[in-house]
């Protein structure tokens, strides 16, 4: 049986909360308020993003009840995340501005929009129109096998959304785990600086031939890809050898850390974190279709 944990700080108790609230039966919400179903969906939508739940994880509002003084709603919420299940009681102000559980959360915030505003899209490799209804942003490592799997799926999926989806790539090389990840990021960024569309030659090559690239041969491989893409070989070699684009990679890493990116691959859909473990081609179609439907409402 899951243990119910009720936790809020003493300063919240001082507002006038009482155990009678927890014992009060569920009741119909006021006629000028959201319906119980709507409120349930809004809270689930908000907390799913707040806790950055993966697709296989879940959060549900099990019960809602009304509190008169101060005017609030009580909500029993069950969250299944990282292999653990917890049930907690939240208090939501009836003006829908504050949601509290030991700390006060600003329930009026649009978390997806806030994430989106933190991302610099102006100087990143991208495919698709800038005016697209849906923007997919990936923070990836070119040596990461899971990133390769995501790339393989997206290359199959994105052609169906040429006019409606923009795909943006951000570097997140895991230098402590992958021997040539930083070198690949530098090389692909050198290509981007010389000619923006040439980045995708490197992107496709490193994910397609990931198993044949090593720390010893990556310079040679990068120059071969650059030659096939029609880049200036001397300029590319100079950029690569001097690591001229490393500051750009570091900017991506700093941005990712500010957003709370925890590893690779990380995908954001219009600013919403989506974790990719075990996602299939069909899952990506569903994800994009839902984002398009939400945007068109």
C-alpha positions, 0 to 999 in steps of 0.5 A, spaced: 500 500 500 502 506 498 503 511 504 500 518 503 505 523 505 502 530 507 507 535 507 507 543 508 511 548 512 509 551 518 508 558 515 502 554 510 499 552 517 499 559 519 494 561 514 489 557 517 489 550 514 486 545 518 485 537 518 478 538 517 479 540 510 482 533 509 476 530 512 471 534 508 467 530 502 468 532 495 463 537 493 461 540 486 465 546 485 462 553 484 458 555 478 463 560 476 469 556 477 472 551 472 468 544 472 472 538 477 474 535 470 477 541 467 480 543 474 483 535 474 486 536 467 489 543 468 493 540 475 495 534 471 497 538 465 501 543 470 504 538 475 506 533 469 511 539 466 513 541 473 516 534 475 518 533 468 515 526 467 517 521 462 512 518 457 512 511 462 511 515 468 504 518 470 501 523 475 493 523 477 489 527 481 485 522 485 480 527 489 478 534 489 474 538 495 472 545 496 475 549 502 471 555 504 476 559 509 481 561 506 477 559 499 482 553 496 481 547 493 484 540 496 487 535 491 489 528 492 495 527 487 498 520 486 505 521 482 509 515 479 516 517 477 523 513 477 520 507 480 516 510 486 509 512 487 507 517 492 500 520 494 500 527 496 495 533 498 496 539 494 492 546 496 490 550 490 487 557 491 481 559 488 484 564 483 488 559 480 494 563 482 498 558 487 499 551 488 502 549 494 505 543 497 510 545 502 512 551 498 508 555 494 508 554 486 506 559 481 500 556 478 499 561 473 506 560 469 506 557 462 512 552 464 513 550 456 513 558 454 518 559 459 523 554 457 522 556 450 524 563 451 530 561 454 533 557 448 537 561 443 534 559 436 537 564 432 544 561 431 542 553 431 542 548 426 535 547 424 530 544 418 523 546 417 520 553 417 521 558 422 514 559 422 512 552 424 507 551 429 511 546 432 518 546 434 522 540 436 529 542 440 534 536 441 540 537 446 544 531 443 551 528 443 553 525 436 557 519 439 551 517 444 547 511 441 540 513 444 541 520 440 542 515 434 536 511 435 532 518 436 535 521 430 533 514 426 526 515 428 526 522 427 529 522 420 523 517 418 518 521 421 519 529 420 518 528 412 511 528 413 511 535 417 515 539 412 511 545 413 509 544 420 515 542 424 521 545 425 527 541 428 533 544 431 539 541 434 543 543 440 550 540 442 550 536 449 557 532 448 558 528 454 566 528 454 566 524 460 563 518 457 564 519 450 571 519 447 570 523 441 563 527 442 567 534 443 571 533 437 564 531 433 561 537 436 567 542 434 567 539 427 560 539 425 559 546 428 565 548 424 561 546 418 555 550 420 559 556 420 562 555 413 555 553 410 549 552 415 546 546 411 553 543 411 552 541 418 547 536 416 552 532 412 556 531 419 550 530 423 547 524 418 554 521 417 556 521 425 549 518 427 550 513 421 557 511 421 557 512 429 560 505 430 566 506 425 568 513 428 574 513 433 578 518 437 584 516 432 580 517 426 575 523 427 579 528 424 580 524 418 573 522 417 571 529 418 575 532 413 572 527 408 565 529 410 567 536 409 570 535 402 564 531 400 559 537 402 564 542 398 567 545 404 573 549 404 578 543 406 583 548 409 578 553 412 575 546 415 582 543 418 584 550 421 577 551 425 577 544 427 585 544 429 584 550 433 577 548 436 575 555 434 567 553 435 568 550 442 565 557 445 559 555 441 559 548 444 560 551 451 554 556 450 549 550 448 552 546 454 550 553 459 543 553 456 542 546 457 544 547 464 539 553 465 534 549 462 535 543 467 537 538 461 539 532 465 542 527 459 542 525 452 538 525 448 533 530 451 527 533 446 523 539 447 516 540 444 514 547 444 518 548 450 515 541 453 520 536 456 519 529 453 524 524 455 525 519 449 527 512 452 524 507 448 520 511 444 518 508 437 516 512 430 509 511 432 510 515 438 514 521 435 508 521 430 503 521 436 507 527 440 507 531 434 500 530 432 498 532 439 502 538 439 499 540 432 492 539 435 494 543 441 496 549 437 490 549 433 485 550 438 
